[in-house]
Amino acid sequence: MYSMDSIGAFFVFVFLVSSWSCLLVGAKVVMVVMEGDPLVSFESKHANLRSDEDYMVHKETVSNEHDMFLDSLLQRGSYTKLYSYTHLINGFAVHVSSEEALEQLQGAKGVRLVHEDSKIVKLTTHTPDFLGISSDVWPSLGGPQNSGEGVVIGIIDTGINPRHPSFSGQHFRGNIGGGHSNGKTFKGRCETGESFLPNACNGKIIGARVFSRAAVANGDFNATRDYSSPFDADGHGRQVAYHTASTAAGKHQTPVIVNGFNYGYASGMAPGAQIAVYKALYSFGGYMSDVVAAVDQAVEDGVDIISLSIGPSSVPPGASAFLNVLEMELLFATRAGVLVIQAAGNGGPTSSSILSFSPWITSVAASITDRRYNTSIILGNGQSFSGAGLAPPTIGEVQFPIAAAADVCSGNTTFETVENCQHTEPFILALARGKLIICTYTFDFEFNAASIVSVAETIQRIGAAGFIMTMDPDLASDQVRGTTATFRVPGVVLNNIQASTALWEYYNANTARNRNGHVVGFTAKGRILDGRVASYTGQAPIVASFSSRGPDVNNALLQTADVLKPNIMAPGSSIWAAWSPNSEGDPYIEGQNFALVSGTSMATPHIAGVAALIKQKHPKWSPAAITSAMMTTADTTDHLGGPILAQQMDTLARGTPFDFGSGSINPGRAIDPGLVFDIKFKQYVQFLCSVPGVDDESVRRAVGVGCPNQSKKWCSDLNTASITVSNLVGSRKVLRKVRNVAGEETYQVVVSEPTGVSVTVSPQVFMIKANETKSIRIDLEAKEASNVYNFGELLLQGSENHLVRVPMAVYVTSALKT
């Protein structure tokens, strides 16, 4: 029944869970790898005979085989099958009730691998203009409404709200069934359920499904909180998919109105693209088995791009991070022609904090744009201090009395209770009304025992004119929580000690007290300016401090890999996009349709949207070619012409490819890159065979085929649009092939050598015809061992103004002896 000659493996992934609450002792969600063909292999072998009906019959047959296998091996009642994986991998997830059942699966005939499950974590108005999309890309694709048309972006995350204005009321020239620009038809469907009615799929949203069986089996799923439908109402307020879907493909010119104020008009990067949602993440995160099922279904449905703003919480165990179950599933998705884009992680600025590992995945770093929201307070003595806070101004140019919270509260309350302004009860309303109240940002705010939203609510209820948030001098907080929340009352957060100290000095000098210390005259005054109007500095992009950094790693021992990560950078800090008003867990954004959110999960959909534009323009391009186009055309300088900087712990430093990959996305150039570096599936297999510590059998068990007889020696030989050598001893030859996707052109190669490395390129000048492929040889010779990575680049300058940049990162372990 199970053949040994398939490239695709029969995967039965067995997921073990680390913590259990109300489950039986020894119970596990398990998945097991076996021999056999996935349906994607059936498609390729029967391309001329295949119909949808044939496909579904074969899919049901495979699922029944899974049932028969389990029934023949395990006692009835001792297991529950959760999923049959049938498209990219042939396998199933199953919940077993004992260790004995697991041992039976591990020893059964035809079983190839047993894997442990792991938790998965959840890692706009200005960015289309900031990235040049509105001026450089949309016009060439028929305008914003048509940009991305025919492309389906699969969002695997926490669901969606179809009633949000970013996803409703958009006209499509294509059909609801999802006609692709490359002639394929989207075959997905919309599952209905609570708050997700049959009319939820409206042309913009083209598919919606739910994957929660592992979460249910593990006892984490709460149907009241998490919804057994595609609807996104994450109880902890982290509607990442909701936010990411609108950033990638949200409706053009959607008004961003929060608390009655219009912050501008939001648009996705590809407003004409369609969205298919695969809900596999919840308030608690999720499980890899659910995510694998979602990926398998998304590719079967016919998505063009998968956007993953999720990832593992740490480097997975085993011989190589590249052989992790999810990494393998994404490799097969790439083989099927689907581009996979994933958040790099939010562990920065620590070195090797990257959580997106494999070269077949486009890993995205996050940057800060040049948009700033600043507010100020002007004091009665003419001094002014800048701070944060998306809040309205005080009325007119009138100056209001300033009062410390403790000075307008009853005397029977403690100072600690009063100073954070969380409750109305201590305040004496007659004293507080009409004043600017000074509150203090304490440790309680850092540990969620207090919030600036509660401060604003308190101020509104007591009738005060506004609030001034000062910093506790004992608290050295890098980032004040809640400053991107929107407020209904005037307020300013003085988020540095110097401004806070100066404000207190002014207040104390202008406040009269009696001998008992009680205030007898509030003569300090001030007014707060509007904090809701953005300013633009021009100095951007800057790598965000939280954005995970390279170098990439081979395994949990953090042995570095010959792979550049991250690959590309996009805006990911304080991004306006759609939000669910049903959010209950995040008080800063509760009840709002839009929110400012930060993270590499926000940067990822920018790249997914740009990739959709490239896919529309070049529907036949492979995932590797699209990634290459984005990487080789990326910017390494900011908008003022200086080098891109990166936020470190407490300073700004010149960024490197381990901070931003190839650079900041440049969509206008990415749709016309000149040359691309393409990669086929067998080359990824050769790469895996070259990973240190990975043997032929490990590759065969993971991928379904063994290593080629003439496997390449180095991982650095993979034909990526970058060159990374993690252990240069003496010298190394690196080979690359480029394909011309423009007209005939002559290129000259300009080399910027990494420190301590001599780089020779052949040929240095070459002419290449349209659709022609050329080989390039790069010889690296170590001149000086530095024991650190050094960086350089190859710049291929075309006679027709194409510029193809290839970053280099080299660690010299030992130099050649002379």
Order of alpha helices (4+ residues) and beta strands (2+ residues): beta-alpha-alpha-beta-beta-alpha-beta-beta-alpha-alpha-beta-beta-alpha-alpha-alpha-beta-beta-beta-beta-alpha-beta-beta-alpha-beta-beta-beta-beta-beta-beta-alpha-alpha-beta-alpha-alpha-beta-beta-alpha-beta-beta-beta-beta-beta-beta-beta-beta-alpha-alpha-beta-beta-alpha-alpha-beta-alpha-alpha-beta-beta-beta-beta-beta-beta-beta-beta
